[in-house]
Amino acid sequence: MTTLQSVPALGTHPAAGSLPSRAETREQLSKATYDLLVIGGGILGISTAWHAAQSGLRVALVDAGDFAGATSSASSKLLHGGLRYLQTGAVKLVAENHFERRAVSRQVAPHLANPLTFYLPVYKGGPHGAAKLGAGVFAYSALSAFGDGVGHLLSPAKAAQDVPELRTDNLKAVAVYGDDQMNDARMALMTVRAAVDAGATVLNHAEVTGLRFTRGRVTGAELKDRTTGDEFGVDARLVLNATGPWVDHLRKMEDPNAAPSIRLSKGAHLVLKRTSPWKAALATPIDKYRITFALPWEDMLLLGTTDEEYEGDPGQVEVTEKDTAQILDEAAFSVRDQQLSRDLITYSFAGLRVLPGGPGDTSKAKRETVVTEGRGGMLSVAGGKWTTFRHIGRTVMKKLEQLPGRPLGEDYEPVSALPKRLPLPGIANPNAVAHRLLVDGPAPGPRMAADTAKHLATHYGSLSFDIARMANEDPELARRIHPDAPEIWAQVAYARDHEWAETADDVLRRRTTLTIRGLATDEIRAGVESMLRK
């Protein structure tokens, strides 16, 4: 058992090439005038900041919490075309989603995404027949140019070999298709890093307390550093409100009479220990429109999701007993009872989908991106899907470029001229990185464990070598944080020095997988906090 005494005392000085201090960043933000201030560090704001910085604009990005601290780290962890959109006739949307999915998983971030085979079970009396689903997965794979194989039907016996926990009673057939999976928090952090590499200035845990106005136009924001209490301000020619579920809260700062522009849908998930290996994921139709997922993810099993209107405080969203019961009940359509024991649950989380305002069933609402301009000239952007995060960033930039009076000026590269598939930092073949980590261990001490090497390679890509170097120079940092997880203490030091980690949750929930595995004990949390203060 990891104890407080085992927290490394060495390696506590920030590494060369570390980030500027928060005080330095605050000073930089308060002294400069930015072309674009992005408020909101979810993937939508991050992607926009990345593309704006690539264009040569002076960009600032702030968030009241951590980067990807809310909905952007509470997704189903999928890069997918959206199989269910086919039945609504949204063929063009599925094709566009597939294009973005393939670009991210093969050219932009192959080190952060991995292909995943999906089994869609067809049960007697279910909402869809085998012929319909067989044709559906074939069409779905055709829209992806068969890049993930040809969608087809599989026998229940073969599917049960790959997924031993598959419920086979009344199972008539299994439809097969391919998509991709990611760790959403890590993907978001690498995109923040890409924005900073392109010149953006970023600060998390910096809350907007008010907006700055010049002759009626929004020209910046007043901020409070939540870690120190320091107050400061940022001036900008244009302000973008990308606060997700809080978008209307900020719009009311601009105009107290602003009408609601969005509605929220809650999506809850459960994380469980696996009782057997899973070689494929399950996507089980619940009714005509909804699918429930059972996904092998981070050596665990991810179940979900729910989809119901949410009208409470976005900061208070949580998984209720009703959510847990619903997720387990729906999973039981296709997953055996032994895998669904509540004793196996290690973590649960909920996020809020931002949908265009208006009536109707949230499960049928389009996941489209909406950009609006307020009375004071602040742009508000909301909605969209994780899969198309690059496309959303480009779309928002095009809107900014076309604004009357051209508030961004003329002296920048239009987004249409930017590289189409610029990779995220660390891009590399993760298998090759893992091999190198295993082969290139320290000459004296023990070699890196295989699970740690694989974990580093698939969460950092070639940046893993920086973490390995820290571990080689300080054997204390080479030790596991918890015996049942692949992470090592060097990752905590790296998160502090290079990934804007300020709190234990920043590290344990979003920069590592300790929390989702149910391993963020009080002792480990105290150890992480101690290292963050060094």
N, C-alpha and C positions, 0 to 999 in steps of 0.2 A: 504494500500500500504506500502510495506517495505521501510523504509527510512534509511539514513546513521545513524541517531540517534539510530536506533534499533540494530545496530551491537553490539554484546556482547563485553563488555570491560573486562569481567572476563574470567577465564579459559584460559588465554593466555600463561601460562608457560607450556613448553613441559611436557607431562605426563611421569610418570615413565616407563622405558622400551622403551623409544623413540629411534628412529634411531640415529646413530652417525651423527655428523654435516658434512656438505659437506667438510669442511676443513680437518676434521679427515679422511673422506673417501679418499680424494685426497692424503693425506699423506700415507695412507695405500696402495693405488694403486701404488704410486711412489716408495715405499721402498721395496715392495715384488717382487719376480719373480713368475709369475703365470704359471701353466701348460697350461692353455687355456685362451686366451683373446677373448671374443665374442664381435664383433663390430656390433651393431644393436639390439635394444630393441623391435623389433616386436615379434610376438608370436613364430616365427621360432627360433630366437636367444634366446628368453627367455626359450623355451622348451629345447633347447640344453644345455643351462647353468644349468637348473634344473637337467637334467639327468647326466651331467658331475659332478656336485657337489654331487649328490647322489653316484656317483662312487668313491668319495673320492679325486677327483682332486681339485687342488687349481684353482678356476675359478673367472675371472673378466668379468663383462658385462657393456658396456657403450653404450650410444646413444646420438646423437647430439640434439635430441628433447626429448620429454617425452616418457616413456614406452608406447607402443601401440599408439604412437602419430600420426601415419600416417595410412597406409592401415589396420593395425590390429584393429583399432577402426572404420573402414569405411566399414565393411562387411554387409551382409544381416542379420546378427545376428542369423544364423542358424547352428545347428549341424544336418547334414542330410546325408542320404545315397547317394543322387544324382540321383533322379528319371530319369532325362534325359539321364544319362549314359547307361540306359538299352537298349535304342534303337540303341546305337552304339555297343551293344554286350559286354559291359564291366561288365559282371556279377560278376566276381571276385572282381573288384574294388568296386562295390556297396556293396557286402557282407563285404568287409574289412571296408568300411566307416561305415556301420551299426554297426559292432563290436565295433569300436572306439566310435561312437555316444552313444551306450548303456553304454559302460564302463564309459564315462565321465558323462552322465546324471544320472546314477544310483549308481555308486560306487566312482568315483573320485570327482565329484562336483555336487551332487544333490541339493545343496543349491544355485547353480548358473545357473542351467539349468531347464527348465520346458517343459513338453510334450505339443505338439501343433498339433491339428487336421487340416489337409489340405483338402480343397475341390478343385477339379480340374473340372471346368465346361466344359461341352461338348455342343457347340452351333452348330446349323444348318449351314453347310458350313464351319465349322472350320477345322483346319489342321489334326485332329484325330477324329475317330469315337468312339462311346460309347463302343462298344465291345472291341476295341483295348485298350482303356484306362482302362476299367474294368479288362482286363487280365493283363495289365501293373501294376496296383496298387496291384493286388493279388500277382503277382510275386515279387513285391517290398517288400510287407509285409512278404512273405515267406522267402526272403533272410534275413529278420530281425527275423526269427524264430517266426513270428506272435507275437512278444513281444509288439507290439502296436496295437494289434487287426488284423483282417483280412481285407485287402483292398477290397472294394466293391463299388457298385453303389448305389446312393441315389436319391430319387425323388427331382425334383426342388422345390416342395412345402416345403418339410422338410428342405432342405438346406437354403431356404429363411427365415425360422423361426430362424435359428442359425446366419445367416448373413443377416440382413434386407436390407443392401445396395447392395445385389447381384442383378445384372441385369437379369431378368427372360425372357425377350423377346427372342424367338427362342432358349431357353435353353432346350435341350433334356434330359440331365441327368447330374449327378454330381458324379465323382469318388472320393473316400475317402481313405486317407492314413494317417499315423502318422509319425512325426519327432520330433525334439526338437529345442528349442530356447534359446538364452542367451543374456546377455549384454556383448559384446565382450571385451570392455575396462575393465570391472570388472573381467572377467575371466583371462585376461592377467595379471592384477595387482596381483591377488591371486597366479598366477604361478610365478611371480617375488618374491612374499613373500615366496613361497615354495622353490625357489632357494636359497634365503638368509637364510632361516631356515636350509637348507642343507649345508650352509657354503660359498655360493658365495658372492663376493663383487660387488655391483652394483652402478652405478652413471648415472643419466639422465642429459640432458642438458650439455653434455660433448662431444664436437665436435672433431673428428679426423682431425688434420691438416697435418699429415704426418705419414709415417711408419718408424719403426726402422729396420735396417738391420745389420746382423752379417755375414760376409763372404758371402754375396749375398742372405742370407736367411732372410725372414721377422721374426723379433724377438720382436715385440712390436709396439707401436704407440705413437705418440706425440699428446697431447690433449689440448684443451682449454675449461675451464669452462665458459659456456656462461652466467652464472648468475653473475660472478665476474670478468671475463677476465683473471683469473689466468691460467698460462700454466704449464703443467706437463707431465710426460710420464709414460708409463707402459711397463714393460718387460715381455715377455711370451715365453714359449718354442714353442707354436703353436698359430697362429692367425686365427680366423674364421671370414670371411666376411659374415655377415647375414643382410646386409643393404637393402634388398628388392629391390625397384625400383632404388636404388643408387648402386647396386652391381657392375656394370661396372665402375662407377666413382672411387670406391676404388680399383678395379682391375687395373686401369690405374695408380694409385699411386704406385702399385707394379711393373707394366710393362707398360710404356707409349705406347707400340705398341700392347697391348692386344686388340684382336678383340672383338666386341660386342658379348655377350653370351645370351642375353635375349631380349625380346620385351615386351611392356607394353600394357595392355588393361584397359581402364577406365570403372569403374562401378559407376554410380551416383544413388543416392537415395533421396527421399523426405520424410519428416516427417509431418504429418497433424494431426490436432485435429479430433477426431472421432465424428460423428453425431449420432451414436447409438452404443449399445454394439455389439461386435463381439465375437462369441463363437468358431470361426474357422478362419483359414487363407485361402486365395484364391491363387491358383497357376494356372495361365491362360496361355495356349499355345498361343504363338504369331505366330509362324511358326513351321516348322518341328523340329527345334533344340532349339528354345528359349522359355523360360517361363517367365512371369512377375509375381511378387509377390505383394499381398496386405496383410500385416501382422499386426495383433494387437500386439503392443509392447510398453511396458512402458506407458500404458494407452493412447497411441497414435496409429496412423496408419502409417506403414512404406511401402512405395511404391518403386519399382525398380525391376530390375536394368538394366542399359544400358551395352553394351559390344562392345566397338569399340577401334581400335588401337590408342595409345597415343604416340606422339613423342616429347612432350614438356618437360620442366623442371619438374621433379617429385614434387618439392616443390611448384609448382604453379598450381597444379591440382585443378580444381574447377567445380562446377555445372554451366553450361551455360544455357541460355534461350532455346537453342535447346534441351538440356538434359531434362529440365523441361517439355517442350511441348511433347517430346517423351514419357516420363514416364506417364504423365497424359493421353495422347492419348491411350497408350497401356493399362493402367488401365481401361479406359472407355469400353474396350471389355466386362468386367464383373462387373464393379462397377458403381453404379448410379451417375448421374451428381452432385447431391447435395453434395455427399461426396468428390467430386473432385474440389470444388471451390478453386481457388488460395488464397482466403482469409483465408482458413484453414491451409495453409502451415506455420509451425513454424520454420522449419530448413531444410537445404539440405546439403548433403555431398557427396564427391566422393573419391574413393580409386583406387589404381592401382594394377591390377593382374599382377604378374610376370610370364611370360610364356617362355618356351624354345624358343630360337631363331629359325627363319625359316619362310617360307612363309605360307600363308593360312589364313582362316577366324578365328579370335580370338575366336569366339563363339564356334568353333568346336575343338579348341586346348585342349590338355590334360592338366589337372591341376597337373602335376607331379613335383616332387622335383628333382633338378639337383645339383650335387656336382662336382665342378671342382677344380683342383690344379693348381696354377699359377707358374710362373718361379721362384719366390722366396719362394715357399713352402706354401704360404697362401692358405687356403681352402676357396672357395666361395660356398655358398649354396643359392638356390633361388627356388621359386615356392611352390606348395603344397596348401592344403586346410585347413581352420581353424579346420574343424571337426577332422582331423587326426593329430592335433598338437603334441600329445604325441608320436605317431608313427614316426613323422618326427624327433623329438628329439632323439629317439632311433636309427633311421636309420643313422643320422649324426654321432652319437657316434660310431656306428659300423664301419663306414667309417674311423673315426679318429683312432680307435683301429687297423685297418688293414694297416695303412700307412707304407711304407717301412722305415726301420730304427727306427720304433716305437718311434716317437718324444715325445709321452706322457709318455714314460718309461714303467715300468712293475708293479709299486706299486699302483694299484688301482683295484677296483672291476669292472669286465667287465659288460657292460650294460645288457647282457643276464642273469646276476645273480641278478639284481635288482628286487624289488617287482613289480609285473605286474600292479597293480591298486592302487598305492600309492595315497591317497586322498589329495586334496588341503586344505590349512588352512581354518578353519571355518566349516568343513563338519558337517552337521546336517540336520535333517528334518526341512525344513523352516516353515512348518505349526506349528510344536511344538515350534520352536523359537518364532514365532509371538505370539503364545498363552502365552508363558512365559513373553514376553515383556509387554503384556497387563495386565497380572495378577500381575506381580511383580513391579508395578509402585511405585514411592516414597510414603512413608506414608503420609506426609503432602500434597503436591501439586497435581496438576491434573495428571490423568493417560495419558499415551502415546496414541495418536490417532491411530485408527485401520489402516489407510493407511500408517502411518509412521512405525508402527510395521511390517506390511507386506513388505514394501520397505526395511527396514533394514534386515529382515530375508532372503530375496531373493537376497540381494547384498553382505552381509557379513556373513551369516550363524551364527554360534555361536559367532563370533567376535562382533556381534551386542550387546552383553552384555557389552562389553568394552565401546561402544558408549553410551549405556543406563546409565552406571555408571557415565560417564562424565556429562551427562545431569541431572542425579539425584543430583550430587554434586554441580552443577552450573545451576540454573533454566534458566539463560540467554541462555545457550547452548541448552536448551530443546525447544526453540522456532523455528518455521519454518523459513527457509530462505526466502521463498516467500509463500504467503497464498494459491497459487494454485498448490503447489508442496509438496510432502511428506517429503522432506529432512529437517533436522534440523541443527542448527549451530554447534552442536557437531561433525557432519561429517566433517566440514571444519577443525576443530582443529585436528581431527583424521587423516585426509588426510595429514595435515602438519607434524604431529608427527610420523606417522606410515606408510604412503603410498607415500613418496617421492614427494609430491606436492610442486612445487616451484612457479608456476604462477597461475593466476586466471583461465586460460583455463584448466590447469591440473585438477583443482577442478571442474569447471562448466561444462566442456565438457566430461571428462573421469572418474572422481570419483563420480560425481553426474549426474542427468539428467536435470539440470536447463537449459542448452543451448539447448538441443534437444526439450525441451518443449517451447522454445521461451521466457524464463523467466529470462535470464541472463542480467538484466537491468544494466545501468551504475552505479546505486546506489549499487546494489548487488555486482557487480564486484569490486567496490571500497571497499566495506565492506570485501569481501574475501581477497583482496590484503592487507588490513590493518591487518587482522588476520594472514595472512601468514608471515608478517614481525615481529610479536610479538616474 
